[in-house]
Amino acid sequence: MGLRLRPVDTSFYDLFTQAAQHLVLGAELLAEMLSDTSDKADVAERMRAAEHAADETTHEIVRKVNSTFVTPFDREDIYSLGSGLDDVMDMMDEAVDLILLYEVDFLPAELSEQVSVLQRCAELTADAMPRLRSMKELEDYWIEINRLENTGDKLHRRMLANLFSGEYKTIDVLKLKDVEESLEGAIDAFEKVANIVEQIAVKES
């Protein structure tokens, strides 16, 4: 690859790190939402605030791209990564909102396991974002996220089998399936983020 001028400004990396930290908080709130003793209305309100803060970070990334002459890597990749991080938060917010709106009072174990996967994905992503600055030691990140996504797929299939076992009332099946699909969507969105990071790292190597 030829010589490329890189900006001294590190704010893009800081913004991606900030966006990933929002996801750590979102995953923590999601785990709290699944607790039998949680005040679900309060958790949902805090999640809405966290999602709004994540949106603001995403908007700042876009504004930064549009006002910066030399970006640290391709503009389209910056847009994609910012959008991907935001998609994860949106899916977690949706899951919390559905639990509140549907008044779900019983959550199968598989959902808690999926949230544990999401929490681990969030931690790994928050740890990886600062390393975009050097583009080093990122391969373990996307490999592990891919492994976690496979784990999430298995949990998803187990959850569906459980829901359609005849153990649950039809209305509960419909409610839990919607929540489950939001969690599955969030895990898939984490994998998309990891794929974008891999693409960026390959281009910049």
C-alpha positions as CSV (number, residue, x, y, z in Angstrom):
1,M,0.0,0.0,0.0
2,G,1.3,3.5,-0.9
3,L,2.1,6.2,1.6
4,R,-1.0,7.7,3.0
5,L,-1.4,10.9,5.0
6,R,-3.0,10.2,8.3
7,P,-4.5,12.9,10.5
8,V,-3.2,13.7,13.9
9,D,-6.8,14.1,15.2
10,T,-7.7,11.0,17.2
11,S,-11.4,11.9,17.7
12,F,-12.7,9.2,15.4
13,Y,-11.1,6.5,17.5
14,D,-12.4,8.2,20.7
15,L,-15.9,8.3,19.2
16,F,-15.9,4.6,18.3
17,T,-14.6,3.8,21.8
18,Q,-17.4,5.9,23.2
19,A,-20.0,4.2,21.0
20,A,-18.8,0.8,22.2
21,Q,-19.0,1.9,25.8
22,H,-22.7,2.7,25.3
23,L,-23.1,-0.9,24.3
24,V,-21.5,-2.2,27.5
25,L,-24.1,-0.1,29.4
26,G,-26.9,-1.3,27.2
27,A,-26.0,-5.0,27.8
28,E,-25.8,-4.3,31.5
29,L,-29.3,-2.8,31.5
30,L,-30.6,-5.7,29.4
31,A,-29.2,-8.1,32.0
32,E,-30.9,-6.0,34.8
33,M,-34.2,-6.1,32.9
34,L,-34.2,-9.9,33.0
35,S,-33.8,-9.9,36.8
36,D,-37.0,-11.0,38.7
37,T,-36.5,-8.2,41.2
38,S,-35.8,-5.3,38.7
39,D,-38.0,-2.2,38.4
40,K,-38.7,-2.8,34.7
41,A,-40.1,0.6,34.0
42,D,-37.1,2.3,35.6
43,V,-34.7,0.0,33.6
44,A,-36.5,0.8,30.4
45,E,-36.3,4.5,31.1
46,R,-32.5,4.3,31.6
47,M,-32.2,2.2,28.5
48,R,-34.0,4.9,26.5
49,A,-31.5,7.4,27.8
50,A,-28.6,5.2,27.0
51,E,-30.0,4.6,23.5
52,H,-30.4,8.4,23.0
53,A,-26.8,9.0,24.1
54,A,-25.6,6.3,21.6
55,D,-27.6,8.0,18.9
56,E,-25.8,11.3,19.7
57,T,-22.4,9.6,19.4
58,T,-23.4,8.1,16.0
59,H,-24.5,11.6,14.8
60,E,-21.2,13.0,16.0
61,I,-19.4,10.4,14.0
62,V,-21.3,11.3,10.9
63,R,-20.8,15.1,11.5
64,K,-17.1,14.4,12.0
65,V,-16.8,12.5,8.7
66,N,-18.6,15.2,6.8
67,S,-16.4,18.0,8.2
68,T,-13.0,16.2,8.0
69,F,-10.8,16.4,4.9
70,V,-8.5,13.5,5.8
71,T,-10.1,10.6,7.6
72,P,-8.1,7.8,9.4
73,F,-9.6,5.2,7.0
74,D,-12.2,5.1,4.2
75,R,-15.3,7.2,4.8
76,E,-17.7,4.4,3.9
77,D,-16.1,2.2,6.4
78,I,-16.4,4.9,9.1
79,Y,-20.1,5.2,8.2
80,S,-20.6,1.4,8.3
81,L,-18.9,1.0,11.6
82,G,-20.8,3.8,13.2
83,S,-24.0,2.5,11.9
84,G,-23.2,-1.0,12.9
85,L,-22.5,0.0,16.5
86,D,-25.8,1.9,16.6
87,D,-27.7,-1.1,15.2
88,V,-26.6,-3.2,18.2
89,M,-27.9,-0.6,20.6
90,D,-31.2,-0.3,18.8
91,M,-31.8,-4.1,19.0
92,M,-31.0,-4.2,22.7
93,D,-33.3,-1.2,23.3
94,E,-36.0,-3.0,21.4
95,A,-35.7,-6.1,23.6
96,V,-36.0,-4.1,26.8
97,D,-38.9,-2.1,25.4
98,L,-40.7,-5.3,24.4
99,I,-40.3,-6.9,27.8
100,L,-41.9,-3.8,29.3
101,L,-44.7,-3.4,26.8
102,Y,-45.6,-7.1,26.7
103,E,-45.5,-7.2,30.5
104,V,-43.3,-10.3,30.3
105,D,-43.0,-11.7,33.9
106,F,-41.3,-15.0,33.1
107,L,-38.1,-15.3,31.0
108,P,-36.6,-18.7,30.1
109,A,-33.0,-19.5,31.0
110,E,-32.0,-19.4,27.3
111,L,-32.7,-15.6,27.2
112,S,-30.4,-15.0,30.2
113,E,-27.7,-17.0,28.4
114,Q,-28.1,-14.9,25.3
115,V,-27.8,-11.8,27.3
116,S,-24.6,-13.2,28.8
117,V,-23.3,-13.6,25.2
118,L,-24.3,-10.0,24.4
119,Q,-22.5,-8.7,27.5
120,R,-19.3,-10.6,26.4
121,C,-19.6,-9.2,22.9
122,A,-20.0,-5.7,24.2
123,E,-16.9,-6.0,26.4
124,L,-14.8,-7.4,23.6
125,T,-16.0,-4.6,21.2
126,A,-15.3,-1.9,23.8
127,D,-11.8,-3.4,24.2
128,A,-11.2,-3.6,20.5
129,M,-12.2,-0.1,19.4
130,P,-9.2,1.7,20.8
131,R,-6.9,-0.7,18.9
132,L,-8.3,0.7,15.6
133,R,-5.7,3.4,16.1
134,S,-2.8,0.9,15.5
135,M,-4.8,-1.7,13.6
136,K,-2.9,-4.3,15.7
137,E,-4.1,-7.3,17.8
138,L,-7.6,-7.2,16.3
139,E,-7.8,-10.7,14.8
140,D,-8.6,-12.4,18.1
141,Y,-11.5,-9.9,18.5
142,W,-13.3,-10.9,15.3
143,I,-12.6,-14.6,15.7
144,E,-14.1,-14.6,19.2
145,I,-17.1,-12.5,18.2
146,N,-17.7,-15.1,15.4
147,R,-17.5,-17.9,18.0
148,L,-19.9,-16.1,20.3
149,E,-22.3,-15.5,17.4
150,N,-22.3,-19.3,16.7
151,T,-23.1,-19.8,20.4
152,G,-25.9,-17.4,20.1
153,D,-27.3,-19.3,17.1
154,K,-27.4,-22.5,19.1
155,L,-29.1,-20.7,22.0
156,H,-31.6,-19.3,19.5
157,R,-32.5,-22.8,18.2
158,R,-32.8,-24.1,21.7
159,M,-35.1,-21.3,22.7
160,L,-37.4,-21.8,19.7
161,A,-37.6,-25.5,20.4
162,N,-38.5,-24.7,24.0
163,L,-41.1,-22.2,23.0
164,F,-42.8,-24.6,20.6
165,S,-42.7,-27.5,23.0
166,G,-46.3,-27.0,24.2
167,E,-45.2,-25.8,27.6
168,Y,-46.2,-22.2,27.0
169,K,-49.5,-20.5,26.3
170,T,-49.8,-19.2,22.7
171,I,-49.7,-15.6,23.8
172,D,-46.6,-16.1,25.8
173,V,-44.9,-17.9,22.9
174,L,-45.6,-14.8,20.7
175,K,-44.3,-12.4,23.3
176,L,-41.1,-14.4,24.1
177,K,-40.4,-15.1,20.4
178,D,-40.3,-11.3,19.7
179,V,-38.0,-10.7,22.6
180,E,-35.8,-13.6,21.5
181,E,-35.6,-12.3,17.9
182,S,-34.4,-8.9,19.2
183,L,-31.6,-10.6,21.2
184,E,-30.7,-12.7,18.3
185,G,-30.6,-9.6,16.1
186,A,-28.3,-7.8,18.6
187,I,-25.8,-10.7,18.5
188,D,-25.9,-10.8,14.7
189,A,-25.3,-7.0,14.7
190,F,-22.2,-7.5,16.9
191,E,-20.9,-10.0,14.3
192,K,-21.5,-7.4,11.5
193,V,-19.4,-4.9,13.5
194,A,-16.6,-7.4,13.9
195,N,-16.8,-8.1,10.1
196,I,-16.5,-4.4,9.4
197,V,-13.5,-4.2,11.7
198,E,-11.9,-7.1,9.9
199,Q,-12.4,-5.5,6.5
200,I,-10.9,-2.2,7.7
201,A,-7.9,-4.0,9.2
202,V,-7.3,-5.9,6.0
203,K,-7.5,-2.7,3.9
204,E,-5.1,-0.9,6.2
205,S,-2.6,-3.6,6.6
